[in-house]
């Protein structure tokens, strides 16, 4: 036994001497730089790259066997040396473990790349400059896989008797590296710099740790982001199944728009599995935490957290997000699932989304929307649930249930992801729009009068009341490209105090022309029908309005709108058409043109009795008094008339108010922009069966004039006054007519005695003509 041991020790000693002698020989008599021409030729044959080795090639034999290269650059076939090199390294080193060489294996002990630079370019047609290199390497993929297979894989994985390369690398390290990527088809230009990557005990059997750090700089969008990634990696070279255990990604990003605010994103997952041969990929137990800071998000950073499970199959062109949950500040909680199909060509997705109740008020405040709502709790509870379908251009909520405070809407809602199309078909219960409008202050006197004018249809209410709230009425640039198709039906709608019963509307538009095709509703025992149009293709933009009221009760209409008792009752009928050309609130009424017909039937004016006033005045003229009991109101059969609107001025010359025994006519104008008016009215007695009083037939010819003028902001009691001068002139004319009549009659009696009845009648007529 001792002899055997001595023989073995002697053999080891001899082998050691041989190795030492070989090392001495190689380092003394062999220069690795003599291999440069052969290396350049081999790289060109295998890849098509033009290789330049300007730095030295060096051997290293202790503490490991290795080779290093410095200042190496490579150009693509279509490049010249004057171009920026496709790839370059300042220094690269590969070292081999010594012991495996004794058993015929090549075990890579370490790989180091220092100062690597890579320039990737995708042209306008979408072709990458690296694709031809991958194609050529793909042609020898089987040889590469066989060469990299571990010796323990067996003879099936070894294509020759050459030593096998055992993929068991003790250390991989990349440092001080850079990758520049340009996509000329999308103007994307980004650089990955300060790239470092380290891996330990890299092998195809067991999981090994891998971590990397780099900085991404981009010009469009302009940002800079620090990225850290680490995971345990399992390489499935035999079956093409790769696993990342516990992957973790951290990013810290600075945007040009908010350089003093850092965006953070942290991603962790239980496992990422990639089956490259089957095309199946899965991410389990993913957790994403983000903190976003941007001027558009307000002064406070927005915190979001999301969890989900994701999987994709490239062969079936499908992907799925399940167990999706997104939570964030101010009560945000969104859950759902999403399935994606046709990944490579016509991507399509479907799923389910649910938003738990939350208040929109802090979110609107965050995005710079100043809230001034009549109801301080408006938008404090908003929730939705719906299936979702769509593609890269459009998303649709196909069976939507949307809850906004006390309102529930159901139906469908679709929108283009570019913001250029909107469609909806919604049904709802009750909606109090006033709760979301600015709070109503105490109405000034002109508000009540203007409200009455708008109620009568002289000016469209929605144009006159909303116009003053914004200098720019509509965003014309956005509306020129908008495609709109929508329908909405409600059980009830409250707006500006008015309650619309069963309202329904339809909107449509494209190419810069938008329209309210119809608005139909029951309104205080009557009906409302309205249409409107907007043309933004030209400047100034053009508005059109059309409205029709039929049989609407005035008392609830006026009282709900103004918040004060109505001055009259009756059923209102209106038919009006209007246009205006402007996009500014202060000129909307000034440019208003149109016409309107209105009629109020079977009504009364409250707290004033015109019949009593006129009958009392007539009795005084006759030297008599009235003793009947008078109603406190003025009952009328109808009020009717028409108006023409030119440049915001209402012209009316056919007002007629029919009161039993009295007929009231008038004409005048109202200037809507200045709120000034000037109106003349005439009251005349007529002989009717239901006349309030009997008058001398001569007084039926006497109109009682009233003149009204002033501003709608003034006191109504000071607007109108009895026109004494006009009344005196009327009486003078009447007296003159009476005197002429008496003179002609007196003269006629005498003429009858002289000429006879027939001749005297002709002469009396001639005399009357001369006296007129």
C-alpha angles and dihedrals in degrees: 000000000000089000091052091051091050090052092051093048090049090051092051090048092051091047090050091051090050092051092047090048091049092050091048091049095048095046092045105041105020123073112197091205086073085073094062097094091048092048092049090050094047093050091049092050094048101039110011090238121139105230126203120191104189095158128065128276111228136193123216123192104169134093084355138002112256150138129225134193130196133202099009122168134180132197129199118246094259092048129089127212089257089067125083107273116257090223135006141166132198092209136355131183136185121187130188131212111246102214098058089056089068089060095045099261129120108219115185108224098186144352121201128182118183123185097003115179125191128179116199121185130183112196130219091273092054097254117140122219089227096058096084089052091053091048092055093045090048090060090064096037095117092054091049092049091050092048092050095047115111116251089241090065090085135235093302089070095044115081097184145014091261117117111277121235108236108213095222105121116180094202139010118185132176119179142168091015135149137201120192118197126188125181108190093186092064103022089244114157120172137156129207105206138171086032116180128172131177132184131177129205093359108194139144096241110049131039113260131192119258129179136170140183129194144148123237118208119189132182097195102063095017107231145127122215133184113212129195123183132177136168145141108259129206114195116208100193093158099048100021092241115136124186131194110197117205096349114195127192126185125182132182112192133187117197124205089233091057109021092161092055122071124212115214130197125179121185125186131171139177095231142345114206123190119188099187096181094050093036092233122140128178135182115196129200095357117185122189123189119183137176113195125193123184136137088247089059095054131246096305121071115247115237119205133176127190137180129187149139116242132190136168138186115203094190092055091035093230138127135180138198113199135175087025115178127171121185131174149147124325096026099306113165121160123173135176151107131260132197121193127197136181092031099177104043122010103012114206130178138190135176147117129283130190127185114197116223113284139156116259093197097086090043093053090047089051090055093050099259110144109218120215106163129161088228110056089204095052113133090013094125119040125158138159142182128185147137110260128210133170151110137240092295105039143024126200131194096207103184103023127180109188122181119195111177105295095352126090120194125188132183135064135320127187133179137178113243089227091059093243101110136046131176133171142166108190137167125194146170116232128346124188101197091178089070089065098042123084113284116274114245126203105295117243119226092259089055092061094047094044088048090054091049090051090046089056088053096247090129129012108260096216092053097046100042103040098038096080094057098077136025092216109049100193138003098249096187092058094043094052091069098034121118109200132187118159145149129190130182125181137180090228139353127198116199128161087352093303120122116216115196119215094349119186130180140181126206128192139164149141139166094034096308116108128176144185094221093191144348112190126177147147108251123187097325090319138074136259126205121177137171131184140178138197126196114191096169092097138038121273093035118233128234127194128187133186125179137173128189120187125189096341116168108240100205099065091034095057096036094050091046099045100026089229134097113283116249092216144016134217142096116296126215120184134173116179142159124193141174135190135178117212144083095216127089096220093059101039094093093035090061095041117130131171148092138259140189119204138181135178115195136193095007147128140218109235127231096007130079111200091181092058093048094049096041090050090050092050092048090053090052089053092046092247138112134226122234105176125113110256128209114240090233137061112239115205134185094216148338114210141159146122135245138201120210119208120175091339096311118119114217119194126172105158106059110152126184115184113205121172104274093358133081118198120195131177149168136191145108142266122207106213098193094050095030091226123136140185121193138170122199132185125201118200132180117237129190107249133152092244096044114150092228141359116249137185107277087234091062091056085075093054114092114207105221126214123184122202126188141145139080128314087235091062130091111283090220090064097047101082134041137173107264100230095176092053090044092051090049089051091050090047091053090046092050090048091051090049092049092048090049093050092046092049091046091050092048090046092058091056093045090052089059091052107032109020131250099287098048093042092053092055091048093049090054091051091050092050089054091053093050097051 
